[in-house]
Amino acid sequence: MRAKLPDSAGFVTRDGVNLAYEVYGDAPDTILFIPPWSIVHSRIYKAQLPYFSERFRCITYDGRGNGKSDRPGDVAAYTLDNYLADALAVMDALDAGEAILVGLSFGGLLASVLAAYHPERVRAAILVGTVSTIGPPPYARLAASHFSAERESYEGWDKYNRDYWLKNYPDFAEFFIRNICSERHSTKQIEDGIGWAAETSGPTLVKTVEARDIPPGFDVSEEMYRRIRCPLLFIHGDNDQIQLCERAKAAHAAVSGSEFLTIEGGGHNPLGRYPAKANTLINDFIDRRLGITASSRGTVRRNRAGKRALYLSSPIGLGHGRRDIAIARELRKLHPDLSVDWLAQDPVTRLLEASNEHVHPLSARLASETQHIELESGEHELHCFQAIRRMDEVLIKNFMIFQDAVEQGAYDLVIADEAWDIDHYWHEHPELKKAKLAWLTDFVGYVPMPTGGEHEALLTTDYNAEMIEHIERHPAVRDRSIFVGTPEDIVPLSFGPDLPLMREWVPRHFDFAGYIIGEHPHTFGSRESLRQRLGYRDDERICIVTVGGSGIGAHLIRRILQAYPIVKAKLPELRMIVVAGPRIDGASLAAPEGVEVRTFVPNLDQHLAACDIALVQGGLTTCMELAAAGTSFIYFPLHNHFEQNFHVAHRLRRYGAGIQMDFAASTPDMIADAMMLALSRSGKPKPVEVDGARRAAGMIADLLD
């Protein structure tokens, strides 16, 4: 899923070559993102477009030779003159006027040419990992004999030649992309780059490089850079394996008044590998040099007399929202003057509004993580780890909006319940941290699923290693780390080969609050009185079917509905109520006569405590609410969902709660039999902590003192 779709898209045709463009946003100020070399296309800017288009009109296009643009057959079609003319044609066709330019690599060179020879079209330019025509020699055009001594010493650079591209382009493409993404823990950026490189071919790239022998119709020497008068920012990694940092510094020295920012340890594409830092640098540059600020659309409540907190609650399901509301209520008991704003998404915002909590206006600008998860899901299947990896552009957009909120709001505290983007980017760039941070989670550590094989095991190990490095290198980023549970709830697994055991590492870095339930069932009164208040008769056997706030559970509901007539025949007093959630169309379920379908139940926890049996997915919150209530339940972990199959299942086994079933292997008859078995059981799970929210609030309150 894209974090944001273009508002318009099409083609600009110049000299018979179609150039595919996309336009995001409709603000008066325009940013043109110029494509780099044709080994990749405009998706290289995916970490910038969704965010910057909230306050700019952003234009991007695929350079000739890749993406949706044409691949002309003549070498002469790929000259620097043609690439320059393409940029001007796109600007003219889309009425860009005077624009801010962002150019990565070869796109940086094109931005320099535009700024030097078409100054009326360039308001400012940001050059990232730019190709520079001056300074120490880069790698040469094609033949191995043209390489500089520096490049010859690098293993594999003999692949940078015409014959190799024509015979074994995929291998060269992977080699080159890996050199672009030279930083550790760059598996996702490498994966993306290889995919984009596969959309062109060796013969096409040969033409783009052979065309460099055709001199442009303008000077690209040091004198070109001296002509530039607009505000200019260079962003360059000091470990760039493609364009040496010294070359960019030479260009910077030639441009009067330009700025140079070095990404320590950075490779060729900081926009992709360090997007939070790069986006922040661009924001700051545009603000200082052009006076265009990242001000929010809307106002935030001010409570100058008291403390202020920004609360982030995971949007995947409603369970996080219920427990976070409970923590906020306990926190207000300790700090009555505390003002809490919530940065949240649907369906959590519905729960917050029903609880009279204040939703931050910037919440409307967040990209939907729930929608992404739904699009990643199959028939009762969610490859959770891979879905999180592929949510990268959603997460970076949402982090940047969070960063706007926290910088503008002058908050004393950020409380983040599994807001992985905040935790990752603040650890990656501690200087971005603008408030104290209280971090909560109910699991720690990615676990590979068997279906992912050795490759997934390598990826989860790499992600876990990066997380461990972040926390151990910058322990002060989290002012309080709270594990929602006890040490016994940590799965007895390792983070990966040569990494510590989870049960040894987690207690060194977390405090334990015990489990946190939105409202513990012991506050509901007797089960008999609760059933009476909810309208359930004594002669009914109530069955609740619920699948959370996302749309993933439709397949499970339909399977359970097939089991309903079987159980009803054996148990005439059965009354089944399906809570489909706000993202599943109840009518699409075709429920049999007698089954009640509801969209949203704000007091669902009370219904779960009052019912005789529940059938649910494997989400932790709902299962633990049932365990706390002593309600019999059957849970169906999503296939390939590492958290539900490892972390949640381990915890439920520890409490002796629920019957676990495999959706793929469970027929309606088997589900019916399991329901009858669950209803006949008399044993109760181990007691679930009643004071988790109070304990967590006490830990957090210390940060406000």
N, C-alpha and C positions, 0 to 999 in steps of 0.2 A: 504494500500500500504506500502511495505517496502521502507525505504529510500535507500537501496541498496540491490541488489540480490547477492547471493554467486556466486563466479566465478566457483566453483566446489562443488559438494556434493556427498555423497555416504555412504557406510557402511564399517566399520572395524569390522571383526568378530573375537572374541576371545572366546575360549572354547564354541563355539556354540551360543554365544550371539551376536546379531547384534547391533552395536553402530553407530547411525546416526551422521555424521559430516558435517560441511560446512566450506569452505575456502573462505576468502575474501581478495582480494589484492594479489600482487605478489612481494612485496618488499623483500629485502634480510634479514631483521630482522623479527623475528616471535614472535607474542604474542599468547599464548594459554589461552583461557578463559575456566576455569574448572567449570563444572556444580555444582550448590549447591545441597541440598537435593532434592530427587525425587518428592517432591510436586510441583515443577516447572521444567522447562526445559531451553534450551539454549536461548530462546527468552528473558530471563531475562536480557540479555546483549544487547538488541536492541538499547539502547542509546549510546553504545560504539562502536559496530562493524562498522557501516557505516563511522564514522569519523576516527577511528584509522587505518582502512584498507586503507586510502589514503596514508599512509606512512609506514605501516607494513603489513606483511602477517599475517592475523588473522585467527586462527583456533578455532572453537567451536564445541561442540558435546553434544548430549543429554545423560544424565546419564541413566544407566539401570533403568527401572521403569517408565519412562515418555517420552513424545515427540515421536519421530519416532523410538526410540531404543526399544529393546525387554524388556519384563517383565518376567524374569525367575520365575519358580514356587517354587524353593527351597529357604528357608531362607538363607542357606549357600552361595547362589549366591550373597548376598548383603553385604558381609563382607567388612571391610576396605581394606583388602588385594586385593579383587576383584576390588574395585573402583580404587585403586592405579594401579593395573595391567592394567585396562582399559585406564587410562591416558597415561601410557607408551606405550600401544599398538597403541593408536591413534597417539602419537608423532612419533613412529617408522614407522607406515604405511604412514604417510604424510611427512616423512623426515624432522621433525621439528628440529632435532639436539638440540642445546642449545637455549632455548626459555625464553622469559619473561612470567611469569605466572600471571594471574589475577584470583583470587578466591573469590567468595562471599559465606559467611556462611560456609557450609560444604566444599565447594570448596576451602575456605581458609585453612581448615585443610589439605586437600589433597595437596595443594601447599606447606604447611609446611613440610609434609612428604617427598615430592619430593625433596625439597631443602635440607633437612637433610640427606636423604639416597641415593639420586641420584644427587649430586651436579653438576656433569658434564652435566646435562640436564637443569640446571636452571641458567639463566643469572641474573635474578632479580625476585622478587615476590612482588605483591601487594595484601594484604589480607584485604578484606572489610567485616565488620560485621562478622569476622571470628569465627568459632567454635574453642574454645580453650580447651585443655585437662588439663589445670592447672588453678589455681585461685579459687575464691569463687564458691560454687556448682551451677551448672545450674539446669534447670528442669531435672527430672530424666527420665528413659527410657519409661515406659508406665503406670504402675499402679499409681493411685492417691496417694497411700501410700508412693511412692518414691519421691514426690515433696519436694523441699526445702521450708522452711517457707516463703521465699520471694515470691515464685510462688503460694503458696496456698492462699495468700491474694488477688490474682488477680482474678477478676470475670471471670468465664468461663473456667479456667484451668482444671476443673474436666473433660472437654471434651477430654483432652489429655490422653486417655486410649483406650486399644485394643477393648473393647466391643463397645464403642461409634463409633469408626471408622468403624467397621463392620456394624453397624446398621444405622448410620446417618453420613456417610462420608461428603456429601456436606455441612452440617452445620458446622462440624469441620473445613473443608477446608476454609470456609468463615471466621470463627473465627480466624484461624491461620494467614490467609493472612492479615486480619485487624490488627493483632498484629505486623506483619512484617511492614506494612505501618501505623505506629501509629501517624505520623504527621498529622496536620490539612491540609485540602485541598489536600487529596491524593486519590480522587475518581477514577481517571484514573488508577493509579497504583493498586488500590484494584480491579478494574474491570478486568484489565489484569491478575492479579495474580489468581483471582477466575477462570478465563477462562483456564489458564494453569493448575491449580490444577484439573480441571475437566477432564484432559486428562490422569489422572491416577486413582487409586481406593483405597478404604480403605484397602482391603486385601493386595495390593502391598505395601503400606506404612507400614502396620504392619510388613511385612517381613523385610523391611529396618531397622526398629528399633529393632526387635527381634535379628537381626544379630549382633547388637552391643554387645550382650552377648558373642559372639565368639571372643576371644582375637586375635589381629592381630599378625603377625609373626615378629613384630618389636616393639620397645619401643616407646610409645607416651607420656612419662612423660616429666618433665621439661628438662631432659637431651637431649631429641630430639631437643628442641628449641636451646639449647646451641651448638648443632652441626652445625647450619646454619651459613654460611659464606657469602652468596651472599647479595647484597643490598636488604633490605626488608622494605616495607612501610605498616604500619597498618592504615586503615581509618575506624573509628568507630563512630557511633552516640552515644551521651551520654545519650540518652533515648531509647536505644535498648531494646525492650521488649522480644527478643528471646535469645540473647547472651549478658549477662551483660558486659558493657564496662570494668569493673574491671578485667574480665577474659582476655580480649585482652591486657590490660595493663600489666597483669602478664606475658603473653607470650612475649610481647615487652621487658620487663625487662630482660628476659632470653636470648634474641638475641643481641649479641654485635653489636653495630653500627646501629641497626634498628631505624626507624623513626616512630613516632606516631602522627597522626593528628585526632583531634576530630571534629566531625560535631555537632555544638551546636544545641540541640533540635532534632537531627537526630535519626531516628529509625534504623531498621535492614538493610535496603537496600538503602544506599545513592546513589548507582549507578543509581537507578531508580527514586528516589524522588528528588535528588539534582544532576542531571547528569552534569550540567555545572560546578559546583564546583568540583565534583569528577573527571571529565575528565581533568580539569585544574590541579588538584593535581597530577594526574598520569602523565600528560605531563611534569610538572615541575620536578617530581621525575626522570623520564627517562632521561630528559635533563641533570640534575645535576649529577646523579649517573652513567649514561651510555654514556653521550655525544651525544645522538641522539635528534636533535632538530626538532621542528615543522616547519621547513623552508618551504616556499611556492615553488611550481613548477612554476617558471616564475619570472619575475621582475616587479616591480611597478615603474611608472614614479616618478622622483624626481624633485621638483621645490623648491630648498632651499631658493630662494629669496622671495617667497610668501607664502600665507597660503594654507593649503591642507585640503580638505573635502572628506569624503567617503559618498556617497549618496546611500541609499537603497530605492528602489521603489517596491511596492507590485506587484507581477507578475500576480495576478488574474485579467485578463483583461488589456487593454491598457490605460484606462483612467488615472490611477495613473501616468503612464509614461509621458503622455502628460502634466499633470499639474506640474509634478516635473521638466520636462525640462523647462517649463515656469518660475518656481521659480529659477532654476539654472541660467537662462539667466538674470533675474533681479538681482540676487545676484552678478553676475559678473560686472554689471554696478556699484554696490556699492564697489566692491573689484575687480578691474581689474586684480590683480595679483593672484586671486584665482584659484587653480588647483583642479578639481573635478574628482574623480574616481567613477565609478558606479559599485556596486555589485548587479547584477541583473540576471534574468533568461529569457529564451525564453517564450513568444514572445516580452517582453519588450526590450531585447537586440537588436532585429531587429530595433525597433523604435529608440533606442539610436544611433545605428550605422548609420541609415539614417539621424540622426540629427548631425552627426560628434561629438558625445560624446565618451569619453574614457571608455571602459568597463574593469573593473579590471580582471586580468587573473584568479584569484581564482573563478570568476563567473562560470567557467567551472566545478568546483567541487561541486557546489550546487545541492542538490536533488530537483527534480522538484515538486514544490507545485501545479503547474497547472495540472500536470498529476494526482496527488493525488486527486484533486478536481474532475477531469473528472471521475476517477474510482469510486468516491463516488456518482456520480450523477445517476439519473434514467431518465425516460421520463419527461423532463422539471421539474425535481425535484432535489433539493440539500438540504439536511438537514445540513445547513451551520454550526450550532453550533456543531453537532456531528462530522461533517467532520473535523472541527478544532481540536476537542479533539483527533480524531484518527490520526491526522497529527503530533503527538508528536515526533515520531522518526525522521521525516523529519525536523521538526523545530530545534531539538537539534543538528542534524548534521550541519544544515545551520548556527546555532548560533556559533558553534565551528569554522567553516570556517571563518565566520565574525570576530570572536575573533582573529584568526590567522592574518587576513588582517589588522585589526586595530592596533594590536600590532607591526606588522612588518612595517606598513606604516607611523608611527609617525604622525598621522593625528591631526589637530587642532580641527576638528569638525566632528561629525557623524550626518547626516540628515537622519531620518528614517520615511518614509511614510508608516504607518501601518505595520512596521516590528515587529510583535507582539513578536517574539522570543527574539529580543534584549531588548525590553522594559521589558519583563517578567524576563529574567535571570539577567539583570543588577539590577533590583529592588530586586530580590531574593538574589543576592550577589553583593552589591554595590562595593566591593573591586575589582571586575572584570572590572569595568568601566575604560576605558583608554583614553577617550577624552570627550570633551563637547558633549552634546546630544540635538539636536533639534528634537522634536517628533511631527508628524502631523497625524491627523485622521479626518474622516468626520462622525464618529459615536462613541459613547461611551456606552457600556453596552450590555450584552447579554440579549435577550428576549426569553422566552420559547415559543415554538409553541404549539398550542392546542393539536396537535396529540401526543406530547410527554408526556402529562399527568402530574401527580404530580411529578413523578421521574425527568423529565426534568426540571421542575420548581425548584426542590431542587438543581439540578446540576448548572443551570444558576445562581442561588443565590449564590452558593458556589464559582463559578468562579468570579462573580462580587465582592463578599466580599474579596476574595484574592487580586484582583486588587486594591480595595479601601485601604486595609491594606498596600499593597506595597507602594502606592503613599503617603499615610499619614505618614507612618513610615520613608520613605526615600524621602522626597520632593526634595532633591538636585540632584537626579539621572537625572531627566529631567531638563536641563538648560532652556529649553523653550518648552512649550506645546502649540500647535497651533490647534485649532478646525477649520476645513475647513467649514465655515458657520457662522451663527449668533446664538445668544441665542435662537431665535425663532425656529431654526431648530432642537433643542433638543426635542426628543419625550417626551410628558407629561406622563411618566411612572416612576415607582420605580425600583431600582436595585434588589428588592426582599423584602420579609418580614424582618422587623427590619433594613432595609438598607435605605439610604436617597433617596429622589426623584432625578431623573437625572437632572431636571431643576434647582435644588438647588445646587447639588454637582458639576456639570461640570463647571459652571462659576467661582467657587472658585479655580479651578485648571487649567484652560485653558485661553489663549488669543484667540480672534476671528478675523480671517483674512477676513471673508466673503467668498463667494464661489470662488474657483480658477479654472479657465478654461485654458487649454493649450494655446489656442489663441482665444480671445473673438471674436465672429462673427462681432462685430462692426469694426474690423480691416480689414475685407474682402472686404469692399466697398459695393456698392449697390448690391442688390440681382440680378438685371438684368445683371450687368457686371460680377458678379461671375458666373452666369449660362452660360454666353457666354464663359468665360475663361475655364470652365469645359466641354464645348461642348454640353450643353443642349439647345434644341431649345425652342422657345417661345410656340410652339403649342404642347409641350409634358407635361404630368403630371408625374413628376418623383416620384417614390416610392423607397426608400432605405430600405432594410431589413438587419439588422446587429445584431450579437449576441455576439460580443466581441472576445477576443483572445483565449478563451478556446474551447473545443469541446462539451460543454454541450448543445449548442443551435440547434443541428441538428434536433431534434424533432419539435421544434418551426418552423424552416424554412420549413420543409416538410408540416406542417399544413397550413402555409401561402401560400405555392405554390399551395395547393389545392384550396385556395380561389382566386387565381389569375385569372383563366378563368371566374369566376363569375363576378369579378369587370371589367375585360377587356371587357366583353360583354356589360356592362353598360357604360363603359368609354373607348372607343376605343383608345384615346390618351394616355392611361396609358403605362408607361415604367417602368418596375420593374428591379432593380439591387440588387442582393443578394451579400453581402460581407460575405462570409462564414468564413473568418478568416484562419489563417495558420494551424489550427489543425483539420479542417473538410475537407474531400475530396469532392471537388465540384462535381465530377462526380457521387458520391454516392447519391446525392440529386435528380437526375433524373428530373431536372427542365424542365417544359413544354416549348415548342417552344416560343420564344420571350422574355424569362427571361434571363438576363445576370448574370453570376456567376463569382465573382472575389474572389481571395484568400486574398489579403492584399492591403489595400489602405492607404498609409501613410498620405494623407491629407483628411482623412475621415470626419474630422470636417467640412471642407469646403463643401463637398458633402451633409452633413446633413443640413447645412445652406441653401444650394441652392435648395434642393428637396421640393416637395409639401407635402409629407407625409412620415413618417418613422414608421417602425414596429420593436420593439426592445424588449430585455429582460428588467428586472427591475433594471439593474445596474445604480448607481447614476450618474456616469460621463457622459455616453452617453445621458441619459435623461436630464441632466442639460445643456448639449451642445445644445440639441434641444430646450429646454426652452429659453435659451439665444438667440437663433436664431429666436425664434418665429415660429418655424416649428411645424405643427400639427403632433402628434405622438400617437401611441398606444403602451402601454407597458404591458408585461406579466411577473409579478414577478414569480420567480421560487417557486414551491410549497415547503413549509417547510424552506424557506430561510428567517431567521428572519430579516436580514438587509434589504432585498428588500421589505418584507411585512410590516415592521414597520417603520424603520428609513427612507428609501427612499420614501415610499408611503406618509409618513407624510410630508416630505419636498416638494414633488411635489404638494400635495394638497395645501400647503401654497402658492406656486407660481401660483396655478391655471393652472398647466401644464399637458398635456397628458390625455389620456383615459385609465384607468386601466381595464384589462380583466383577467379573470381566464382561464388559458390554458386548464385545464381539462374540463371545462364546455363550451368551445368555439368551435363550429363547424365551418367548412369553410364558411358556409352561414352567421353565426353570425359575423365572422371576416370581411367578405365582406361588410356587413351592417355597421359595425363600421368604416371601411375605408371610405365609402361614407359619413357617418356622419361627420367624422373628416375633410374631404375635403370641406365640406359645411360650417364649422364653420369660423367665421370671427374674433372672439375674440383672444386676445393675452395674454400670461402669464405676470405676474409681471416682471419687469426688473431684470436681474441677474447682480450682481456686476461685474464691469469691471476691478477693480484694485486689485483683491485678490492676484495674484502672487506677485505684487509689495509690498503689505502690508506684506505678509508672508516673503518675502525676507528681508524687513526692520527689522522685528522681529529677523530673524536669523542672520542678519549682525552684530547685537549688540554683538553676541557671538564671532565674529572674531576681534573685536576692541581691 
